[in-house]
């Protein structure tokens, strides 16, 4: 693993002050750079009672000037995804020339926000001072859709990567971390500016099926007509043209992809925002979808399963690698949907290993989410079943 700029580790045990101190120091010792710029930490709920103490140990003993993260029931460190056991994942990043700033935001701020100037004032960060954001939020006490919408007004087309924390579902409790503080609501966002930018991959786990179409009559989340034909009829025709094997795979796994940027010459994987197909009525020909599509928008049906998700992730990683070119990748943060992992792929560590194979051993930490954050086109969205990978790249 490239330890020049980043290093990641997993602490598998219980809370043990002396052990954690030593672990943090050893991790710090593996980083070749003289200083840490950023630490990302993810913990399982077992650590909730000790969270404040844990943050202090890590900040002091790994010498971390800016530390952020959240809780989760599954952790990612290096090429390992740890889904069923307790612990802590920590990554340390040296980001030469980066200008970093961390902020905590709340639901009351989301309700108060009124136009692009609001968040710029609250965070003290103007769009020209940042290259993008990394964000972790509590899903139970914040309206993440509204937050992201207002954040887009302030900062789009700058990317936001990250995810919604998971924790004790029955009690609807999660934690988000910023430096020494533990919050049970709201979110934290890290602005990445200066000589480091954020690049990444938003893999929604789907492969496109059939051809692209234009929506010709929509009403809220109902699609009445596609290419001036009943929408349901177009879906049935698309499925009937598939091979029997693909039809079998598509059963219960059909989604809709909506193009976000209509100004592209042609549409490829990654240009579509994938949303649920909620149902269809053969009588009226109407399809209900988990989005608010626009008349005139380009769409394509999508299939989601393990092989489609592998294909999607591989192709998008390859494309990202090509775009980054010779620029140095300092490290990454991987936020994966709770619905991925071994439940989807049949074996652990699928996404983390793909990232490491294609990007050549980077310091990587992350977690399994209740919703993933990332850009499609020039806007940021909340996703499901997605792998959101943020890469710190030399600008």
C-alpha positions in Angstrom: 0.0 0.0 0.0 1.2 3.5 -0.8 2.0 4.9 2.6 3.6 8.1 1.3 0.4 10.1 1.6 -2.2 8.0 3.3 -2.6 5.0 5.5 -5.7 3.2 6.9 -6.2 0.7 9.7 -8.9 -1.3 11.5 -9.0 -1.7 15.3 -11.0 -4.9 15.8 -11.3 -5.0 19.5 -13.3 -3.4 22.4 -12.5 0.1 23.8 -9.0 -0.3 25.3 -7.3 3.0 26.1 -3.7 1.8 26.1 -4.2 -0.4 23.1 -5.8 2.3 21.0 -3.1 4.7 21.9 -0.4 2.3 20.7 -2.5 1.5 17.6 -2.9 5.2 16.7 0.9 5.8 17.1 1.7 2.8 15.0 -0.6 3.9 12.2 0.9 7.3 12.4 4.4 5.7 12.1 3.4 4.0 8.9 2.7 7.3 7.2 5.9 8.5 5.5 4.8 12.1 5.4 6.0 14.4 8.2 2.5 15.6 8.9 -1.1 14.5 8.9 -3.6 16.9 7.3 -6.8 15.0 7.9 -8.1 12.0 9.7 -11.3 10.1 9.0 -12.8 7.9 11.7 -15.7 5.4 11.6 -16.9 3.5 14.6 -19.4 0.8 15.4 -22.2 1.5 18.1 -20.3 -0.4 20.7 -18.0 2.6 20.9 -20.8 5.2 21.5 -20.2 5.5 25.3 -16.5 6.0 24.7 -16.6 8.2 21.6 -15.4 11.4 23.1 -12.4 9.6 24.8 -11.7 7.8 21.5 -11.5 11.0 19.5 -9.2 12.5 22.0 -6.8 9.5 21.9 -6.7 9.5 18.1 -6.2 13.2 17.8 -3.3 13.3 20.3 -1.6 10.0 19.4 -1.9 10.1 15.7 -1.4 13.9 15.7 -4.5 14.8 13.7 -5.2 18.5 13.2 -8.7 17.9 11.6 -10.7 14.7 12.4 -14.1 13.9 11.1 -16.3 10.8 10.7 -19.4 9.0 11.9 -20.8 5.8 13.2 -21.8 2.7 11.2 -22.7 -1.0 11.5 -20.0 -1.8 8.9 -16.5 -0.4 8.4 -14.1 -0.2 5.5 -10.3 0.0 5.9 -7.7 -0.6 3.2 -9.1 -3.4 1.0 -11.3 -4.9 3.8 -15.0 -4.4 4.4 -15.8 -5.5 8.0 -19.6 -6.0 8.2 -20.4 -8.0 11.3 -18.0 -7.0 14.0 -17.1 -4.2 16.3 -14.3 -1.8 15.9 -12.9 1.5 14.6 -11.6 2.3 11.1 -9.1 5.2 10.8 -7.4 6.7 7.8 -4.7 9.4 8.0 -4.0 11.6 5.0 -1.2 13.9 4.1 -2.6 16.4 1.6 0.2 18.8 0.5 -1.0 22.4 0.0 -4.6 21.5 0.9 -6.8 24.1 2.6 -9.2 22.2 4.8 -12.1 23.3 7.0 -14.6 21.3 9.0 -18.1 22.5 9.9 -21.1 21.1 11.8 -24.6 21.8 10.4 -28.1 21.2 11.9 -31.7 20.7 10.9 -32.6 24.2 12.1 -30.0 25.6 9.7 -31.5 23.6 6.9 -35.0 25.0 7.7 -33.5 28.5 7.9 -31.5 28.4 4.7 -32.8 30.8 2.1 -30.7 31.0 -1.1 -27.1 30.6 -2.1 -25.7 33.1 0.3 -26.9 31.3 3.4 -24.5 28.4 3.6 -21.5 30.5 2.4 -22.1 32.8 5.4 -22.7 29.9 7.9 -19.6 28.0 6.8 -17.4 31.0 6.0 -16.4 29.2 2.8 -17.0 30.9 -0.6 -17.3 28.7 -3.8 -14.0 29.9 -5.1 -12.3 28.9 -1.8 -13.2 25.2 -2.1 -12.8 22.4 -4.6 -15.5 20.2 -3.1 -16.9 18.7 0.1 -16.9 15.5 2.1 -20.0 15.1 4.3 -21.4 12.7 6.9 -24.8 13.2 8.3 -27.3 11.6 10.7 -30.3 10.2 8.7 -32.8 10.3 11.5 -32.8 14.0 12.6 -32.0 15.8 9.4 -33.8 16.2 6.1 -30.8 15.2 4.0 -32.6 15.8 0.6 -33.4 19.4 1.6 -29.9 20.0 3.0 -28.4 18.8 -0.2 -30.7 20.9 -2.3 -29.8 24.1 -0.5 -26.1 23.1 -0.5 -26.2 22.7 -4.3 -27.6 26.2 -4.5 -24.6 27.5 -2.6 -21.8 25.4 -4.1 -22.8 23.3 -7.2 -21.2 22.3 -9.6 -18.6 21.5 -6.9 -18.9 17.9 -5.8 -20.2 16.6 -2.4 -19.2 13.0 -1.6 -20.1 11.0 1.6 -23.0 9.2 3.2 -25.6 9.0 6.0 -24.4 7.3 9.2 -25.9 4.1 10.6 -26.0 3.0 14.2 -28.7 1.6 16.5 -31.7 1.4 14.2 -34.2 0.5 16.9 -33.3 3.7 18.9 -32.7 5.8 15.7 -29.3 6.8 17.2 -26.1 7.6 15.2 -23.1 9.7 15.9 -21.2 12.2 13.7 -17.7 13.4 14.7 -15.8 16.6 14.2 -12.5 17.0 16.0 -13.2 16.3 19.6 -17.0 16.7 19.4 -19.7 14.0 19.2 -23.0 14.9 17.7 -26.2 12.8 17.7 -27.9 15.0 15.1 -27.0 17.1 12.0 -23.9 16.5 9.9 -20.3 17.4 9.4 -18.8 18.7 6.1 -15.2 19.1 5.3 -14.2 21.7 2.6 -11.3 20.5 0.5 -9.6 23.5 -1.1 -6.1 24.7 -2.1 -3.9 22.3 -4.0 -6.1 19.3 -3.5 -9.4 18.5 -5.3 -12.0 15.8 -5.0 -12.5 13.4 -7.8 -14.5 10.2 -7.6 -16.9 7.6 -8.6 -20.7 7.3 -8.0 -21.5 3.7 -8.9 -25.3 3.2 -8.7 -25.0 -0.5 -9.3 -26.9 -0.7 -12.5 -26.5 -1.5 -16.1 -28.6 0.2 -18.8 -31.1 -1.9 -20.7 -32.8 -1.1 -24.0 -32.5 2.3 -25.6 -32.8 5.8 -24.4 -36.2 7.5 -24.7 -37.8 10.9 -24.2 -40.5 11.5 -21.6 -43.5 13.1 -23.3 -46.1 13.3 -20.5 -45.3 13.3 -16.8 -47.3 14.4 -13.7 -45.3 14.6 -10.5 -43.8 11.1 -10.0 -46.1 9.5 -12.6 -44.9 8.9 -16.1 -47.8 8.7 -18.5 -46.1 8.6 -21.9 -42.7 7.8 -23.2 -42.0 8.8 -26.9 -45.8 9.5 -27.1 -46.6 5.9 -26.2 -48.1 4.5 -22.9 -45.1 4.3 -20.6 -46.0 0.8 -19.3 -46.0 -0.5 -22.9 -42.5 0.8 -23.5 -41.3 -1.0 -20.4 -42.9 -4.3 -21.4 -41.4 -4.0 -24.9 -37.9 -3.3 -23.4 -38.1 -6.4 -21.2 -39.4 -8.6 -24.0 -36.4 -7.8 -26.1 -34.0 -9.0 -23.5 -32.6 -12.6 -23.5 -34.4 -15.1 -21.2 -31.4 -15.0 -18.9 -31.4 -11.2 -18.6 -35.2 -11.3 -18.1 -34.7 -13.6 -15.2 -32.0 -11.3 -13.7 -34.3 -8.2 -14.2 -37.2 -9.7 -12.3 -37.7 -7.4 -9.2 -34.5 -5.5 -10.2 -35.8 -2.9 -12.6 -35.1 0.8 -12.1 -35.3 4.0 -14.2 -32.3 6.2 -15.1 -33.0 9.9 -15.7 -30.4 12.1 -17.5 -29.4 15.0 -15.4 -27.5 17.0 -18.1 -29.4 17.1 -21.4 -26.7 19.0 -23.2 -24.4 16.0 -23.6 -23.9 14.7 -27.2 -24.7 11.2 -26.1 -25.5 9.5 -22.9 -23.3 6.9 -21.1 -23.2 5.0 -17.8 -22.8 7.6 -15.0 -24.9 10.3 -16.8 -28.1 8.8 -15.3 -29.6 9.4 -11.9 -31.0 6.0 -11.0 -34.3 5.9 -9.1 -36.8 3.2 -8.0 -39.5 2.0 -10.4 -42.4 1.9 -7.8 -45.0 0.2 -10.0 -46.9 0.2 -13.3 -50.6 -0.1 -14.4 -51.2 -2.0 -17.6 -54.7 -0.5 -17.8 -53.7 3.2 -17.8 -50.2 2.6 -19.1 -48.7 4.7 -16.2 -45.4 4.1 -14.4 -44.8 5.4 -10.9 -41.2 6.3 -10.0 -39.2 7.4 -7.0 -38.4 10.8 -8.5 -39.9 13.9 -10.0 -39.1 13.6 -13.7 -39.5 16.4 -16.2 -41.3 16.4 -19.5 -38.7 16.2 -22.3 -36.1 14.5 -20.0 -34.1 11.6 -21.5 -34.5 8.2 -19.7 -33.4 4.6 -19.9 -34.5 1.6 -18.0 -31.8 0.0 -15.8 -31.1 -3.4 -14.2 -29.5 -3.8 -10.8 -27.9 -7.0 -9.5 -24.4 -8.2 -8.5 -23.0 -8.6 -12.0 -24.5 -5.2 -13.1 -23.0 -3.6 -10.0 -19.5 -5.1 -10.6 -19.6 -4.0 -14.3 -20.7 -0.5 -13.3 -18.1 0.0 -10.6 -15.2 -1.4 -12.8 -16.1 0.7 -15.8 -16.5 3.9 -13.7 -13.2 3.3 -11.8 -11.4 2.8 -15.1 -12.9 6.0 -16.4 -11.9 7.9 -13.3 -8.4 6.6 -13.5 -8.2 7.9 -17.1 -9.5 11.3 -16.2 -7.1 11.7 -13.2 -4.2 10.7 -15.5 -0.8 11.3 -14.0 -2.0 13.4 -11.1 -1.2 11.9 -7.6 -4.1 10.3 -5.8 -3.4 10.9 -2.1 -6.1 8.6 -0.7 -9.8 7.9 -0.6 -13.0 7.6 1.3 -15.5 4.9 0.3 -19.2 5.1 1.4 -21.2 2.0 0.4 -24.9 1.3 0.8 -25.9 -1.2 3.5 -27.6 -3.1 0.7 -24.2 -3.8 -1.0 -21.4 -5.8 0.6 -21.7 -9.6 1.0 -25.5 -9.5 0.9 -25.3 -8.4 -2.8 -22.0 -9.9 -4.0 -22.0 -13.1 -2.0 -18.5 -12.4 -0.6 -17.1 -9.6 1.6 -14.8 -6.7 0.5 -16.0 -6.5 -3.1 -16.0 -2.7 -3.6 -12.9 -2.0 -1.5 -10.9 -4.6 -3.4 -12.0 -3.3 -6.8 -10.9 0.2 -5.7 -7.5 -1.0 -4.6 -7.0 -3.2 -7.7 -7.8 -0.4 -10.1 -6.2 2.5 -8.3 -3.1 0.8 -6.9 -3.2 0.5 -3.2 -4.3 3.8 -1.6 -5.1 4.6 2.0 -8.8 4.1 2.1 -11.4 4.2 4.9 -15.1 4.4 4.9 -18.4 2.9 6.1 -21.7 1.3 5.1 -24.4 3.9 4.8 -28.1 4.6 5.1 -27.9 6.6 1.9 -25.0 7.8 -0.2 -24.1 11.3 -1.3 -22.5 12.1 -4.6 -22.7 14.0 -7.9 -24.4 13.1 -11.1 -23.7 15.7 -13.8 -23.2 19.1 -12.1 -25.5 18.4 -9.1 -25.2 16.4 -5.9 -27.8 13.8 -5.0 -28.8 11.3 -2.3 -28.6 7.8 -3.6 -29.4 4.2 -2.6 -27.6 0.9 -3.4 -24.6 3.1 -4.4 -20.9 3.1 -3.8 -19.7 6.7 -3.4 -15.9 7.0 -3.7 -14.2 10.3 -3.0 -10.5 10.6 -4.0 -8.1 13.3 -2.8 -6.2 14.3 -5.9 -3.4 16.7 -6.6 -4.9 19.7 -8.3 
